[in-house]
Structure formats: structure tokens, C-alpha cells
Amino acid sequence: MKGLMIKDLKLMKNQKSFAVIFAAVILFYLFTEVTATIIIGYACIVSAMFTVGTLSYDDLDNGNAFLFTLPFARKSYAAEKYILTILTNIIVWTVSTALAIVFDLHRVPDLVLSEYIFTALLIVALTFLLNAVMIPTQMKFGGNRGIIAMMAIFLIGSAVIYFAMKILSGFGIDVKSMLNALQSLSLSVFSAGCLIFSLLCLLISYRISVRIIENKEF
């Protein structure tokens, strides 16, 4: 797994132009009136897509056919992708949150730091959920087909949520009151619950990815 991690870090290191543009956009946002949640969300989502993109690089020019002749377990390959993605997301989230706090302390003197951090935790939880969908989808379909598959998944997911709310309303279940009940929870409890849920989704996603990569032929 160490060799796979070094390979992906070198792949990411070669994308210097992307990293420079990414940092420039973050700095631009910091010096504007854009809210901190947008800055942190942008940083986390881009970092998630950037690390998952290493799957596309592995598959480029039928590279996986050579890669999987090397002496490592396919399960280790899947595990390395999740470890890399989670570590990258945590590092980017920590740096972007710290920068946003430093800049907002000057702009918002009465800033409530605890609420700020718990809101940032919600963002990283959503990023983990995004990874939980992106990684197995990219492993299964790869390349452009993977992008189309992810779009289809998000569209289907949105449709399922919409029709589920309609069905619940049809049975006399007040969806709005349920949402209000969630809002009544303290931000700390809600963000912690979302983070735990996203980590469970990542675990399920990892098991799915292991099965996909073990059954895939190159």
C-alpha cells in the first residue's frame, strides 16, 4: 500500500498548475465578501474530485492492465484510495477552515467559533458522502462513463427524495414538522450525527469498491 500511496502523491504533485489555480481561487474568495461556508465547501469538493481523479490516471491508456500485474492485493488498492481521499480532505478542510476563521475574525468581531466549526464539520461530512458515491462509481465505470454514471446517480437520488416526500405527505405524514424537529437539535449534535453517518457510508462504499475491484477484469 505504501508504494500505491507514493504513486498517487507523485501523480498529484505533477498537477502543480491545478494546485496553483486552486490556491489562487481560495485566496480570491478570502478577500471578498463570500461566506466562509462557500470557501470551505469549494475547497473540500475540489480536493475530493482531485484525489478521486487518480483513478482516471490509473486507467489512462489501459494503465490498470499493467498496474495490477504488480505484487499487491486488489483490496489494498481500494483501501489506499479511501485513505488518500480521507487524508487529503481532512488536510484541505483543516487549512481552509483555519484560513476562513482567521479572515472572518477581522470581518466579524462577534464570531461564534463553536458554531463556525460545527458548520464546517457538516461540510466535511457532505464531502465524505460525495466520496462514498464517487469512488465506487469511478472504479466500476471509469473515465467519461463514470462521470455520466455519477450524474445519473445524483439525478435518481434527487428524484427518489422528491417522490418519497410526496408519498409521505400523501400518507398524512408532516414532512415539514420532521425537518423542523431536526432543526431543533443543537448544531453540535446534528453535525456529529451527520459526520458519523458519512463515515458509515464510506465504510459501506469501501466494501462495495473492494468487491468491484476484485471482480474487475483488465
C-alpha positions as CSV (number, residue, x, y, z in Angstrom):
1,M,0.0,0.0,0.0
2,K,2.9,2.3,0.7
3,G,4.0,2.1,-3.0
4,L,0.5,2.9,-4.2
5,M,0.3,5.9,-1.9
6,I,3.7,7.2,-3.2
7,K,2.5,6.7,-6.7
8,D,-0.7,8.8,-6.2
9,L,1.2,11.5,-4.3
10,K,3.6,11.8,-7.2
11,L,0.6,12.0,-9.6
12,M,-0.9,14.8,-7.6
13,K,2.4,16.5,-7.3
14,N,2.7,16.7,-11.1
15,Q,-0.6,18.7,-11.1
16,K,1.1,21.9,-10.0
17,S,-0.8,24.2,-12.3
18,F,-4.1,22.9,-10.9
19,A,-2.8,23.4,-7.3
20,V,-1.8,27.0,-8.1
21,I,-5.2,27.8,-9.6
22,F,-6.9,26.2,-6.7
23,A,-4.9,28.2,-4.2
24,A,-5.5,31.4,-6.1
25,V,-9.3,30.9,-6.2
26,I,-9.3,30.3,-2.4
27,L,-7.3,33.4,-1.7
28,F,-9.6,35.4,-4.0
29,Y,-12.6,34.2,-2.1
30,L,-11.0,35.0,1.2
31,F,-10.5,38.7,0.3
32,T,-14.1,39.0,-1.0
33,E,-17.4,39.1,0.9
34,V,-18.1,35.4,0.1
35,T,-19.2,33.5,3.1
36,A,-16.8,31.1,4.8
37,T,-19.0,28.1,4.2
38,I,-18.7,28.6,0.4
39,I,-14.9,28.8,0.7
40,I,-14.7,25.6,2.8
41,G,-17.2,23.8,0.7
42,Y,-15.4,24.7,-2.5
43,A,-12.0,23.6,-1.1
44,C,-13.4,20.3,0.1
45,I,-15.3,19.4,-3.0
46,V,-12.4,20.2,-5.3
47,S,-10.0,18.2,-3.2
48,A,-12.4,15.3,-3.3
49,M,-12.6,15.4,-7.1
50,F,-8.9,15.9,-7.4
51,T,-8.0,12.8,-5.4
52,V,-10.6,10.6,-7.0
53,G,-9.2,11.7,-10.3
54,T,-6.2,9.5,-9.6
55,L,-8.4,6.6,-10.5
56,S,-8.8,8.1,-14.0
57,Y,-5.0,8.5,-14.3
58,D,-4.5,4.8,-13.3
59,D,-7.0,3.8,-16.1
60,L,-5.4,6.1,-18.7
61,D,-4.1,4.3,-21.8
62,N,-5.1,1.0,-20.2
63,G,-2.7,1.6,-17.4
64,N,-4.6,-0.6,-15.0
65,A,-3.7,-3.7,-17.1
66,F,0.0,-3.1,-16.1
67,L,-0.6,-1.7,-12.6
68,F,-2.4,-4.9,-11.5
69,T,0.4,-7.1,-12.5
70,L,2.4,-5.7,-9.6
71,P,2.5,-7.6,-6.3
72,F,-0.2,-6.0,-4.2
73,A,-3.7,-7.1,-3.2
74,R,-6.6,-5.5,-5.0
75,K,-8.1,-4.9,-1.6
76,S,-5.1,-2.8,-0.7
77,Y,-5.7,-0.7,-3.9
78,A,-9.2,0.1,-2.8
79,A,-8.1,0.8,0.8
80,E,-5.3,3.2,-0.4
81,K,-7.8,5.2,-2.5
82,Y,-10.0,5.8,0.6
83,I,-7.1,6.6,2.9
84,L,-5.7,9.0,0.4
85,T,-9.0,10.7,-0.2
86,I,-9.9,11.0,3.5
87,L,-6.4,12.3,4.5
88,T,-6.5,14.9,1.7
89,N,-10.0,16.0,2.6
90,I,-9.1,16.4,6.2
91,I,-5.9,18.4,5.4
92,V,-7.7,20.7,2.9
93,W,-10.6,21.1,5.3
94,T,-8.4,22.0,8.2
95,V,-6.3,24.5,6.3
96,S,-9.4,26.1,4.6
97,T,-11.3,26.3,7.9
98,A,-8.3,27.8,9.7
99,L,-7.8,30.4,7.0
100,A,-11.5,31.3,6.9
101,I,-11.6,31.7,10.6
102,V,-8.5,34.0,10.6
103,F,-10.0,36.2,7.9
104,D,-13.5,36.2,9.4
105,L,-12.3,37.2,12.9
106,H,-11.3,40.5,11.4
107,R,-14.6,40.9,9.4
108,V,-17.0,39.5,12.0
109,P,-15.9,40.6,15.6
110,D,-18.7,38.7,17.3
111,L,-17.9,35.5,15.5
112,V,-19.1,32.4,17.5
113,L,-16.2,30.0,16.9
114,S,-18.1,26.8,18.1
115,E,-20.9,27.3,15.6
116,Y,-18.4,28.1,12.9
117,I,-16.5,24.8,13.5
118,F,-19.7,22.7,13.7
119,T,-20.9,24.2,10.4
120,A,-17.5,23.3,8.9
121,L,-18.0,19.7,10.2
122,L,-21.2,19.5,8.2
123,I,-19.3,20.4,5.1
124,V,-16.7,17.7,5.5
125,A,-19.5,15.2,6.2
126,L,-21.1,16.1,2.9
127,T,-17.7,15.7,1.2
128,F,-17.3,12.2,2.7
129,L,-20.7,11.3,1.3
130,L,-19.7,12.6,-2.1
131,N,-16.6,10.4,-1.9
132,A,-18.7,7.4,-0.9
133,V,-20.5,7.8,-4.2
134,M,-17.7,8.9,-6.5
135,I,-15.1,6.2,-5.7
136,P,-17.0,3.0,-6.4
137,T,-18.7,4.7,-9.4
138,Q,-15.4,5.6,-10.9
139,M,-13.9,2.1,-10.2
140,K,-16.9,0.5,-11.8
141,F,-17.3,2.6,-15.0
142,G,-14.1,4.7,-15.2
143,G,-13.4,7.8,-17.4
144,N,-16.3,9.6,-19.0
145,R,-18.7,6.8,-18.3
146,G,-18.0,7.3,-14.6
147,I,-18.9,11.0,-14.8
148,I,-22.2,10.1,-16.6
149,A,-22.9,7.4,-14.1
150,M,-22.4,9.9,-11.2
151,M,-24.7,12.4,-12.8
152,A,-27.3,9.7,-13.2
153,I,-26.9,8.6,-9.6
154,F,-27.4,12.2,-8.3
155,L,-30.4,12.8,-10.5
156,I,-32.0,9.5,-9.5
157,G,-31.2,10.2,-5.8
158,S,-32.9,13.6,-6.1
159,A,-35.9,12.1,-7.8
160,V,-36.2,9.4,-5.1
161,I,-36.1,12.0,-2.3
162,Y,-38.7,14.2,-4.1
163,F,-41.1,11.3,-4.6
164,A,-40.5,9.9,-1.1
165,M,-41.5,13.3,0.4
166,K,-44.6,13.3,-1.9
167,I,-45.6,9.8,-0.8
168,L,-45.1,10.6,2.9
169,S,-47.2,13.7,2.5
170,G,-49.9,11.5,0.8
171,F,-50.0,9.3,3.9
172,G,-50.6,12.3,6.1
173,I,-47.0,12.5,7.4
174,D,-45.9,16.0,8.0
175,V,-42.5,16.2,6.4
176,K,-42.0,19.9,7.4
177,S,-42.5,19.1,11.1
178,M,-39.9,16.3,10.8
179,L,-37.5,18.8,9.3
180,N,-38.3,21.3,12.0
181,A,-37.6,18.6,14.6
182,L,-34.1,18.1,13.0
183,Q,-33.5,21.8,13.1
184,S,-34.4,21.9,16.8
185,L,-31.4,19.7,17.5
186,S,-28.3,21.6,18.6
187,L,-25.8,22.2,15.9
188,S,-23.1,20.1,17.6
189,V,-25.4,17.0,17.9
190,F,-26.6,17.4,14.3
191,S,-23.1,17.9,12.8
192,A,-21.7,15.0,14.9
193,G,-24.6,12.7,13.7
194,C,-24.0,13.7,10.0
195,L,-20.3,13.0,10.4
196,I,-20.9,9.6,11.9
197,F,-23.4,8.8,9.2
198,S,-21.0,9.9,6.4
199,L,-18.2,7.7,7.9
200,L,-20.6,4.7,7.9
201,C,-21.4,5.4,4.2
202,L,-17.7,5.5,3.5
203,L,-17.3,2.1,5.2
204,I,-20.1,0.6,3.1
205,S,-18.7,2.3,0.0
206,Y,-15.3,0.8,0.7
207,R,-16.8,-2.7,0.9
208,I,-18.6,-2.1,-2.4
209,S,-15.3,-0.9,-4.0
210,V,-13.4,-3.9,-2.8
211,R,-16.0,-6.2,-4.5
212,I,-15.9,-4.2,-7.7
213,I,-12.1,-4.1,-8.0
214,E,-11.7,-7.8,-7.1
215,N,-14.2,-8.8,-9.8
216,K,-13.0,-6.4,-12.5
217,E,-11.0,-7.7,-15.4
218,F,-8.3,-5.6,-17.2
